[in-house]
Amino acid sequence: NVDWFEQAWLSAESYLDYTAFSRSGLIDQLLYEGFTQEQVTYGVDKTGL
């Protein structure tokens, strides 16, 4: 059973390790990947961005 909220956070962290993103840019990228708005918001919030 996959925790997609956790996956959104891990994906966000991975992007930030690789390159600089604005909050809105990171949100757009994660939405493009297919995460829901709720999952994306959770993941980006957890990064502190």
PEWO-V413566 format. One record per backbone hydrogen bond with DSSP energy under -1.0 kcal/mol. CO is the residue of the C=O (numbers start at 1). NH is the residue of the N-H. Records with the same first field share a line. If there is no record, write none. Layout:
CO=NH / NH
This chain:
3=7
4=8
5=9
6=10
7=11
8=12
9=13
10=14
11=15
12=16
13=17
14=18
15=19
22=26
23=27
24=28
25=29
26=30
27=31
28=32
29=33
30=35
31=34
36=40
37=41
38=42
39=43
40=44
41=45
42=46
44=49
45=48
